[in-house]
Amino acid sequence: MKNEQNPSVAPAVYARPNRFEINLDAVAACTRQIRLRLGVDVQFFATLKSNGYGYGVLPVAHTVLRSGADALSLASLEDAIALRQSGIRVPILVYAGVLPSQEVVNAFQEYDLIPTVHNQVVLNEFLRFATKPLEVAVKVDLGSERIGVPFSAAEKFIRNVHSNPMFKVVVVNSHPNVRGGTHSREFLIRQYREMTSLRQSLADLSPQIKWFPMASSKVLRMMGASMRSNAADPGAALFDPLEPAEDSPHPFHALKSRIIEIRTVEEVPFPDEVVFDIRKGMRVGVLPVGYSDNIHRVNAGCVLVAGRRVPILKPASLEYVRIDLSDVPEALVGDEVVIVGQQGSERISPQEVMRVQGAARVVDLALDVGQFIPRVYLSSAGQA
């Protein structure tokens, strides 16, 4: 399947023999877990930032909506427009990140998208360019010092927006953020209480303000559903189960390539000039994937060839990486190489790659897969 967010990715017939296999059934299972955790009465905004966390916003969006999500939220106006053009009609919340212009505001209106206003300057610009009443979200900052109206000024700001006939506030949201330290639960509870008090103070504006989402994936993991309000907007938990089982499938199904060159080292006249640990008689394979594809950030130090682990010979070059095939004499040009995933009885899991790379979250791994590697979508209905 061609990546519709990146038309420069070559069709499979022309592409290098690399592929990123994505398990949409795993995304669906994670979505159902979230739905179960939230209950049926909570508006579930599935958050698909950064091209659906690197997995592809369009196929992921259609998957989560079939699996229990009610609405979508994301940071890219371009992606939001693509979702509408693909036939999706549920509410789509666009987080702060675009500066209003006539073209931007026209797009929000034409495609029936919900923009975020988070300060007076942005509000004034939307008012300047809007040609008809616009449904909006107001972002409230509860202490992360990032984006949003400070809590102390939030009620006045929201009432000011509400009083303008060009705006209809339908969402008031916040994004609680904690480091995971000693006082994290205490800080989350404080933020929840502030959001609850704000909701109560705006009760006279109900039912116009429909949703107060503040339950991110981190909140759901740390606090369960106790901070769900009447809406939630988890993102990472769509790709990393809230309740993982040992045999849980992972959306990051596999990253694969093929051998395009094999050579045996015949002599080493200047070993100190070679960028890897070379030795006479070494059998070196070459893969058409390099640091332009972020291979240096998406590997466990080895790959699978013929069901066996073989070392990666670092460093990678822009378009290629070497592997040591000395212990796999039967390997041939064209053979499959698994960088992440299963081959035979051997497996390199996303979690192993995360540990080797020192990454904070396994869910971020797909973000590191280079944009020029074709995405291939797998589901119980067959390959997409």
DORO-657516 format. One record per residue (C-alpha): residue number from 1; x, y, z; residue in one letter. Coordinates in steps of 0.1 Angstrom, whole numbers, padded with zeros to 4 digits. Example, Ala and Ser with C-alpha at 12.3 -4.5 7.8 and 13.67 -1.06 7.14 Angstrom:
BEGIN
seq->1	east->0123	north->-0045	up->0078	type->A
seq->2	east->0137	north->-0011	up->0071	type->S
//
This chain:
BEGIN
seq->1	east->0000	north->0000	up->0000	type->M
seq->2	east->0014	north->0034	up->-0010	type->K
seq->3	east->0019	north->0058	up->0019	type->N
seq->4	east->-0007	north->0085	up->0010	type->E
seq->5	east->0009	north->0110	up->0033	type->Q
seq->6	east->0042	north->0107	up->0015	type->N
seq->7	east->0037	north->0104	up->-0023	type->P
seq->8	east->0074	north->0104	up->-0029	type->S
seq->9	east->0076	north->0068	up->-0016	type->V
seq->10	east->0080	north->0047	up->-0046	type->A
seq->11	east->0054	north->0021	up->-0056	type->P
seq->12	east->0065	north->-0014	up->-0044	type->A
seq->13	east->0076	north->-0024	up->-0079	type->V
seq->14	east->0102	north->0004	up->-0079	type->Y
seq->15	east->0111	north->0005	up->-0043	type->A
seq->16	east->0142	north->-0008	up->-0026	type->R
seq->17	east->0134	north->-0042	up->-0010	type->P
seq->18	east->0127	north->-0028	up->0024	type->N
seq->19	east->0093	north->-0030	up->0041	type->R
seq->20	east->0078	north->-0019	up->0074	type->F
seq->21	east->0049	north->-0044	up->0082	type->E
seq->22	east->0022	north->-0030	up->0105	type->I
seq->23	east->-0003	north->-0051	up->0123	type->N
seq->24	east->-0036	north->-0033	up->0123	type->L
seq->25	east->-0052	north->-0061	up->0143	type->D
seq->26	east->-0030	north->-0051	up->0172	type->A
seq->27	east->-0041	north->-0015	up->0168	type->V
seq->28	east->-0077	north->-0027	up->0169	type->A
seq->29	east->-0071	north->-0047	up->0200	type->A
seq->30	east->-0054	north->-0018	up->0218	type->C
seq->31	east->-0084	north->0004	up->0208	type->T
seq->32	east->-0109	north->-0021	up->0223	type->R
seq->33	east->-0089	north->-0022	up->0255	type->Q
seq->34	east->-0092	north->0016	up->0258	type->I
seq->35	east->-0129	north->0015	up->0250	type->R
seq->36	east->-0134	north->-0010	up->0278	type->L
seq->37	east->-0114	north->0010	up->0302	type->R
seq->38	east->-0134	north->0042	up->0295	type->L
seq->39	east->-0168	north->0027	up->0294	type->G
seq->40	east->-0195	north->0035	up->0268	type->V
seq->41	east->-0205	north->0070	up->0280	type->D
seq->42	east->-0171	north->0087	up->0275	type->V
seq->43	east->-0163	north->0104	up->0242	type->Q
seq->44	east->-0132	north->0086	up->0229	type->F
seq->45	east->-0110	north->0109	up->0208	type->F
seq->46	east->-0083	north->0086	up->0193	type->A
seq->47	east->-0052	north->0108	up->0191	type->T
seq->48	east->-0031	north->0103	up->0159	type->L
seq->49	east->-0003	north->0127	up->0162	type->K
seq->50	east->0028	north->0126	up->0139	type->S
seq->51	east->0012	north->0106	up->0111	type->N
seq->52	east->-0004	north->0082	up->0136	type->G
seq->53	east->0028	north->0078	up->0156	type->Y
seq->54	east->0046	north->0068	up->0124	type->G
seq->55	east->0022	north->0040	up->0115	type->Y
seq->56	east->0002	north->0059	up->0089	type->G
seq->57	east->-0027	north->0082	up->0099	type->V
seq->58	east->-0052	north->0070	up->0073	type->L
seq->59	east->-0052	north->0032	up->0078	type->P
seq->60	east->-0049	north->0037	up->0116	type->V
seq->61	east->-0078	north->0061	up->0117	type->A
seq->62	east->-0101	north->0038	up->0099	type->H
seq->63	east->-0090	north->0009	up->0122	type->T
seq->64	east->-0096	north->0028	up->0154	type->V
seq->65	east->-0130	north->0040	up->0143	type->L
seq->66	east->-0141	north->0005	up->0135	type->R
seq->67	east->-0128	north->-0007	up->0169	type->S
seq->68	east->-0145	north->0017	up->0194	type->G
seq->69	east->-0132	north->0053	up->0190	type->A
seq->70	east->-0158	north->0080	up->0186	type->D
seq->71	east->-0137	north->0108	up->0172	type->A
seq->72	east->-0101	north->0117	up->0162	type->L
seq->73	east->-0076	north->0143	up->0173	type->S
seq->74	east->-0042	north->0152	up->0159	type->L
seq->75	east->-0018	north->0181	up->0154	type->A
seq->76	east->-0015	north->0182	up->0116	type->S
seq->77	east->-0041	north->0202	up->0096	type->L
seq->78	east->-0029	north->0184	up->0065	type->E
seq->79	east->-0036	north->0150	up->0080	type->D
seq->80	east->-0070	north->0162	up->0092	type->A
seq->81	east->-0079	north->0172	up->0057	type->I
seq->82	east->-0067	north->0139	up->0043	type->A
seq->83	east->-0090	north->0121	up->0068	type->L
seq->84	east->-0120	north->0141	up->0056	type->R
seq->85	east->-0111	north->0134	up->0020	type->Q
seq->86	east->-0109	north->0097	up->0028	type->S
seq->87	east->-0146	north->0098	up->0039	type->G
seq->88	east->-0143	north->0101	up->0076	type->I
seq->89	east->-0171	north->0122	up->0091	type->R
seq->90	east->-0167	north->0119	up->0129	type->V
seq->91	east->-0155	north->0150	up->0149	type->P
seq->92	east->-0118	north->0158	up->0143	type->I
seq->93	east->-0100	north->0180	up->0168	type->L
seq->94	east->-0069	north->0197	up->0156	type->V
seq->95	east->-0044	north->0206	up->0183	type->Y
seq->96	east->-0025	north->0238	up->0185	type->A
seq->97	east->0003	north->0241	up->0159	type->G
seq->98	east->-0009	north->0261	up->0129	type->V
seq->99	east->-0010	north->0299	up->0127	type->L
seq->100	east->-0043	north->0311	up->0114	type->P
seq->101	east->-0044	north->0326	up->0079	type->S
seq->102	east->-0072	north->0330	up->0054	type->Q
seq->103	east->-0063	north->0297	up->0038	type->E
seq->104	east->-0060	north->0279	up->0071	type->V
seq->105	east->-0093	north->0292	up->0085	type->V
seq->106	east->-0110	north->0284	up->0052	type->N
seq->107	east->-0098	north->0248	up->0055	type->A
seq->108	east->-0112	north->0244	up->0090	type->F
seq->109	east->-0145	north->0257	up->0078	type->Q
seq->110	east->-0146	north->0238	up->0045	type->E
seq->111	east->-0137	north->0204	up->0061	type->Y
seq->112	east->-0157	north->0209	up->0093	type->D
seq->113	east->-0126	north->0206	up->0116	type->L
seq->114	east->-0123	north->0218	up->0152	type->I
seq->115	east->-0094	north->0242	up->0157	type->P
seq->116	east->-0077	north->0249	up->0190	type->T
seq->117	east->-0075	north->0284	up->0204	type->V
seq->118	east->-0050	north->0288	up->0232	type->H
seq->119	east->-0043	north->0325	up->0235	type->N
seq->120	east->-0058	north->0358	up->0226	type->Q
seq->121	east->-0036	north->0363	up->0195	type->V
seq->122	east->-0047	north->0331	up->0179	type->V
seq->123	east->-0083	north->0339	up->0188	type->L
seq->124	east->-0081	north->0373	up->0172	type->N
seq->125	east->-0066	north->0358	up->0140	type->E
seq->126	east->-0094	north->0332	up->0137	type->F
seq->127	east->-0119	north->0360	up->0142	type->L
seq->128	east->-0102	north->0381	up->0115	type->R
seq->129	east->-0104	north->0354	up->0089	type->F
seq->130	east->-0136	north->0334	up->0098	type->A
seq->131	east->-0165	north->0339	up->0073	type->T
seq->132	east->-0190	north->0319	up->0093	type->K
seq->133	east->-0195	north->0306	up->0129	type->P
seq->134	east->-0168	north->0281	up->0138	type->L
seq->135	east->-0168	north->0253	up->0164	type->E
seq->136	east->-0135	north->0256	up->0184	type->V
seq->137	east->-0117	north->0239	up->0213	type->A
seq->138	east->-0100	north->0259	up->0241	type->V
seq->139	east->-0068	north->0244	up->0254	type->K
seq->140	east->-0061	north->0249	up->0291	type->V
seq->141	east->-0026	north->0247	up->0307	type->D
seq->142	east->-0027	north->0230	up->0341	type->L
seq->143	east->0010	north->0233	up->0348	type->G
seq->144	east->0030	north->0219	up->0320	type->S
seq->145	east->0040	north->0255	up->0309	type->E
seq->146	east->0036	north->0245	up->0272	type->R
seq->147	east->0004	north->0253	up->0253	type->I
seq->148	east->-0028	north->0267	up->0266	type->G
seq->149	east->-0046	north->0293	up->0285	type->V
seq->150	east->-0034	north->0294	up->0322	type->P
seq->151	east->-0059	north->0278	up->0345	type->F
seq->152	east->-0063	north->0310	up->0365	type->S
seq->153	east->-0075	north->0328	up->0333	type->A
seq->154	east->-0093	north->0300	up->0317	type->A
seq->155	east->-0129	north->0306	up->0327	type->E
seq->156	east->-0128	north->0343	up->0317	type->K
seq->157	east->-0112	north->0334	up->0284	type->F
seq->158	east->-0137	north->0307	up->0276	type->I
seq->159	east->-0166	north->0330	up->0284	type->R
seq->160	east->-0151	north->0356	up->0262	type->N
seq->161	east->-0149	north->0332	up->0233	type->V
seq->162	east->-0184	north->0319	up->0240	type->H
seq->163	east->-0198	north->0354	up->0239	type->S
seq->164	east->-0187	north->0360	up->0204	type->N
seq->165	east->-0213	north->0348	up->0178	type->P
seq->166	east->-0185	north->0337	up->0154	type->M
seq->167	east->-0174	north->0309	up->0178	type->F
seq->168	east->-0190	north->0280	up->0195	type->K
seq->169	east->-0168	north->0263	up->0221	type->V
seq->170	east->-0174	north->0226	up->0219	type->V
seq->171	east->-0143	north->0213	up->0236	type->V
seq->172	east->-0123	north->0224	up->0266	type->V
seq->173	east->-0092	north->0202	up->0269	type->N
seq->174	east->-0059	north->0199	up->0287	type->S
seq->175	east->-0029	north->0175	up->0286	type->H
seq->176	east->-0017	north->0165	up->0320	type->P
seq->177	east->0020	north->0158	up->0320	type->N
seq->178	east->0041	north->0144	up->0347	type->V
seq->179	east->0076	north->0129	up->0348	type->R
seq->180	east->0066	north->0097	up->0366	type->G
seq->181	east->0083	north->0108	up->0398	type->G
seq->182	east->0074	north->0106	up->0435	type->T
seq->183	east->0047	north->0133	up->0433	type->H
seq->184	east->0032	north->0124	up->0399	type->S
seq->185	east->0000	north->0110	up->0412	type->R
seq->186	east->-0005	north->0139	up->0435	type->E
seq->187	east->0001	north->0164	up->0407	type->F
seq->188	east->-0023	north->0145	up->0384	type->L
seq->189	east->-0050	north->0146	up->0410	type->I
seq->190	east->-0045	north->0183	up->0414	type->R
seq->191	east->-0048	north->0189	up->0377	type->Q
seq->192	east->-0079	north->0167	up->0375	type->Y
seq->193	east->-0095	north->0187	up->0404	type->R
seq->194	east->-0087	north->0220	up->0386	type->E
seq->195	east->-0103	north->0207	up->0354	type->M
seq->196	east->-0133	north->0195	up->0373	type->T
seq->197	east->-0138	north->0228	up->0390	type->S
seq->198	east->-0135	north->0246	up->0356	type->L
seq->199	east->-0161	north->0223	up->0342	type->R
seq->200	east->-0184	north->0230	up->0371	type->Q
seq->201	east->-0179	north->0268	up->0368	type->S
seq->202	east->-0189	north->0266	up->0331	type->L
seq->203	east->-0220	north->0244	up->0338	type->A
seq->204	east->-0243	north->0272	up->0326	type->D
seq->205	east->-0227	north->0269	up->0291	type->L
seq->206	east->-0237	north->0233	up->0289	type->S
seq->207	east->-0247	north->0216	up->0266	type->P
seq->208	east->-0228	north->0237	up->0241	type->Q
seq->209	east->-0194	north->0227	up->0256	type->I
seq->210	east->-0198	north->0190	up->0249	type->K
seq->211	east->-0164	north->0175	up->0259	type->W
seq->212	east->-0137	north->0180	up->0285	type->F
seq->213	east->-0110	north->0155	up->0275	type->P
seq->214	east->-0079	north->0153	up->0297	type->M
seq->215	east->-0072	north->0116	up->0301	type->A
seq->216	east->-0041	north->0109	up->0280	type->S
seq->217	east->-0025	north->0074	up->0277	type->S
seq->218	east->-0002	north->0082	up->0306	type->K
seq->219	east->-0032	north->0092	up->0328	type->V
seq->220	east->-0051	north->0060	up->0319	type->L
seq->221	east->-0020	north->0039	up->0328	type->R
seq->222	east->-0014	north->0056	up->0361	type->M
seq->223	east->-0049	north->0064	up->0372	type->M
seq->224	east->-0072	north->0040	up->0354	type->G
seq->225	east->-0105	north->0056	up->0344	type->A
seq->226	east->-0107	north->0078	up->0375	type->S
seq->227	east->-0097	north->0109	up->0356	type->M
seq->228	east->-0116	north->0103	up->0324	type->R
seq->229	east->-0141	north->0132	up->0327	type->S
seq->230	east->-0168	north->0129	up->0300	type->N
seq->231	east->-0141	north->0125	up->0273	type->A
seq->232	east->-0106	north->0112	up->0268	type->A
seq->233	east->-0079	north->0116	up->0241	type->D
seq->234	east->-0053	north->0088	up->0244	type->P
seq->235	east->-0027	north->0083	up->0217	type->G
seq->236	east->0002	north->0061	up->0226	type->A
seq->237	east->-0021	north->0035	up->0242	type->A
seq->238	east->-0035	north->0028	up->0207	type->L
seq->239	east->-0001	north->0012	up->0198	type->F
seq->240	east->0010	north->-0002	up->0232	type->D
seq->241	east->-0017	north->-0021	up->0251	type->P
seq->242	east->-0029	north->-0008	up->0285	type->L
seq->243	east->-0029	north->-0044	up->0297	type->E
seq->244	east->-0002	north->-0062	up->0278	type->P
seq->245	east->-0001	north->-0100	up->0277	type->A
seq->246	east->0030	north->-0120	up->0270	type->E
seq->247	east->0016	north->-0130	up->0236	type->D
seq->248	east->0001	north->-0097	up->0227	type->S
seq->249	east->0007	north->-0088	up->0191	type->P
seq->250	east->0024	north->-0055	up->0185	type->H
seq->251	east->0015	north->-0030	up->0158	type->P
seq->252	east->0052	north->-0029	up->0149	type->F
seq->253	east->0050	north->-0063	up->0132	type->H
seq->254	east->0083	north->-0064	up->0113	type->A
seq->255	east->0110	north->-0043	up->0096	type->L
seq->256	east->0126	north->-0062	up->0067	type->K
seq->257	east->0152	north->-0059	up->0039	type->S
seq->258	east->0171	north->-0081	up->0015	type->R
seq->259	east->0207	north->-0088	up->0008	type->I
seq->260	east->0219	north->-0070	up->-0023	type->I
seq->261	east->0257	north->-0078	up->-0022	type->E
seq->262	east->0279	north->-0104	up->-0006	type->I
seq->263	east->0317	north->-0104	up->-0007	type->R
seq->264	east->0345	north->-0123	up->0011	type->T
seq->265	east->0373	north->-0101	up->0024	type->V
seq->266	east->0405	north->-0114	up->0007	type->E
seq->267	east->0430	north->-0090	up->0022	type->E
seq->268	east->0432	north->-0061	up->0047	type->V
seq->269	east->0462	north->-0039	up->0037	type->P
seq->270	east->0451	north->-0009	up->0058	type->F
seq->271	east->0428	north->-0022	up->0086	type->P
seq->272	east->0430	north->0011	up->0105	type->D
seq->273	east->0413	north->0028	up->0075	type->E
seq->274	east->0383	north->0005	up->0075	type->V
seq->275	east->0353	north->0018	up->0095	type->V
seq->276	east->0343	north->-0015	up->0110	type->F
seq->277	east->0362	north->-0044	up->0126	type->D
seq->278	east->0374	north->-0062	up->0095	type->I
seq->279	east->0393	north->-0095	up->0092	type->R
seq->280	east->0405	north->-0116	up->0064	type->K
seq->281	east->0380	north->-0142	up->0053	type->G
seq->282	east->0350	north->-0123	up->0067	type->M
seq->283	east->0319	north->-0127	up->0047	type->R
seq->284	east->0302	north->-0093	up->0044	type->V
seq->285	east->0266	north->-0087	up->0033	type->G
seq->286	east->0251	north->-0054	up->0023	type->V
seq->287	east->0215	north->-0042	up->0028	type->L
seq->288	east->0200	north->-0013	up->0009	type->P
seq->289	east->0190	north->0005	up->0041	type->V
seq->290	east->0211	north->0032	up->0058	type->G
seq->291	east->0211	north->0061	up->0082	type->Y
seq->292	east->0188	north->0081	up->0059	type->S
seq->293	east->0163	north->0054	up->0068	type->D
seq->294	east->0172	north->0058	up->0105	type->N
seq->295	east->0185	north->0022	up->0106	type->I
seq->296	east->0210	north->0034	up->0133	type->H
seq->297	east->0180	north->0041	up->0155	type->R
seq->298	east->0159	north->0010	up->0147	type->V
seq->299	east->0180	north->-0020	up->0153	type->N
seq->300	east->0191	north->-0043	up->0182	type->A
seq->301	east->0228	north->-0046	up->0170	type->G
seq->302	east->0220	north->-0076	up->0149	type->C
seq->303	east->0196	north->-0089	up->0123	type->V
seq->304	east->0181	north->-0123	up->0114	type->L
seq->305	east->0193	north->-0142	up->0083	type->V
seq->306	east->0182	north->-0178	up->0078	type->A
seq->307	east->0167	north->-0177	up->0113	type->G
seq->308	east->0200	north->-0168	up->0129	type->R
seq->309	east->0213	north->-0137	up->0145	type->R
seq->310	east->0241	north->-0120	up->0127	type->V
seq->311	east->0259	north->-0088	up->0138	type->P
seq->312	east->0254	north->-0054	up->0121	type->I
seq->313	east->0288	north->-0040	up->0111	type->L
seq->314	east->0285	north->-0004	up->0123	type->K
seq->315	east->0284	north->0024	up->0112	type->P
seq->316	east->0258	north->0025	up->0085	type->A
seq->317	east->0263	north->0047	up->0055	type->S
seq->318	east->0236	north->0070	up->0040	type->L
seq->319	east->0219	north->0042	up->0020	type->E
seq->320	east->0235	north->0010	up->0031	type->Y
seq->321	east->0245	north->-0011	up->0061	type->V
seq->322	east->0268	north->-0041	up->0063	type->R
seq->323	east->0262	north->-0073	up->0082	type->I
seq->324	east->0286	north->-0102	up->0091	type->D
seq->325	east->0275	north->-0133	up->0072	type->L
seq->326	east->0305	north->-0154	up->0082	type->S
seq->327	east->0284	north->-0178	up->0103	type->D
seq->328	east->0257	north->-0181	up->0076	type->V
seq->329	east->0276	north->-0195	up->0046	type->P
seq->330	east->0244	north->-0205	up->0028	type->E
seq->331	east->0231	north->-0169	up->0027	type->A
seq->332	east->0226	north->-0156	up->-0009	type->L
seq->333	east->0219	north->-0123	up->-0026	type->V
seq->334	east->0182	north->-0117	up->-0025	type->G
seq->335	east->0177	north->-0135	up->0009	type->D
seq->336	east->0153	north->-0119	up->0034	type->E
seq->337	east->0168	north->-0101	up->0064	type->V
seq->338	east->0147	north->-0093	up->0094	type->V
seq->339	east->0157	north->-0062	up->0113	type->I
seq->340	east->0127	north->-0063	up->0137	type->V
seq->341	east->0104	north->-0092	up->0139	type->G
seq->342	east->0104	north->-0130	up->0136	type->Q
seq->343	east->0122	north->-0154	up->0113	type->Q
seq->344	east->0119	north->-0191	up->0120	type->G
seq->345	east->0121	north->-0196	up->0157	type->S
seq->346	east->0142	north->-0165	up->0164	type->E
seq->347	east->0127	north->-0131	up->0171	type->R
seq->348	east->0140	north->-0095	up->0176	type->I
seq->349	east->0111	north->-0077	up->0194	type->S
seq->350	east->0104	north->-0040	up->0193	type->P
seq->351	east->0110	north->-0041	up->0231	type->Q
seq->352	east->0145	north->-0055	up->0225	type->E
seq->353	east->0152	north->-0027	up->0201	type->V
seq->354	east->0140	north->-0001	up->0225	type->M
seq->355	east->0162	north->-0015	up->0253	type->R
seq->356	east->0193	north->-0016	up->0230	type->V
seq->357	east->0186	north->0019	up->0218	type->Q
seq->358	east->0178	north->0033	up->0252	type->G
seq->359	east->0145	north->0046	up->0239	type->A
seq->360	east->0120	north->0059	up->0265	type->A
seq->361	east->0089	north->0043	up->0249	type->R
seq->362	east->0084	north->0014	up->0225	type->V
seq->363	east->0055	north->0032	up->0210	type->V
seq->364	east->0079	north->0058	up->0195	type->D
seq->365	east->0099	north->0032	up->0175	type->L
seq->366	east->0077	north->0035	up->0144	type->A
seq->367	east->0085	north->0073	up->0144	type->L
seq->368	east->0121	north->0063	up->0137	type->D
seq->369	east->0114	north->0042	up->0106	type->V
seq->370	east->0124	north->0063	up->0076	type->G
seq->371	east->0097	north->0078	up->0055	type->Q
seq->372	east->0110	north->0062	up->0023	type->F
seq->373	east->0105	north->0027	up->0036	type->I
seq->374	east->0071	north->0014	up->0023	type->P
seq->375	east->0045	north->0006	up->0049	type->R
seq->376	east->0026	north->-0027	up->0044	type->V
seq->377	east->-0006	north->-0032	up->0064	type->Y
seq->378	east->-0016	north->-0066	up->0077	type->L
seq->379	east->-0050	north->-0075	up->0092	type->S
seq->380	east->-0071	north->-0106	up->0097	type->S
seq->381	east->-0089	north->-0096	up->0065	type->A
seq->382	east->-0056	north->-0101	up->0047	type->G
seq->383	east->-0027	north->-0078	up->0036	type->Q
seq->384	east->-0038	north->-0042	up->0030	type->A
//
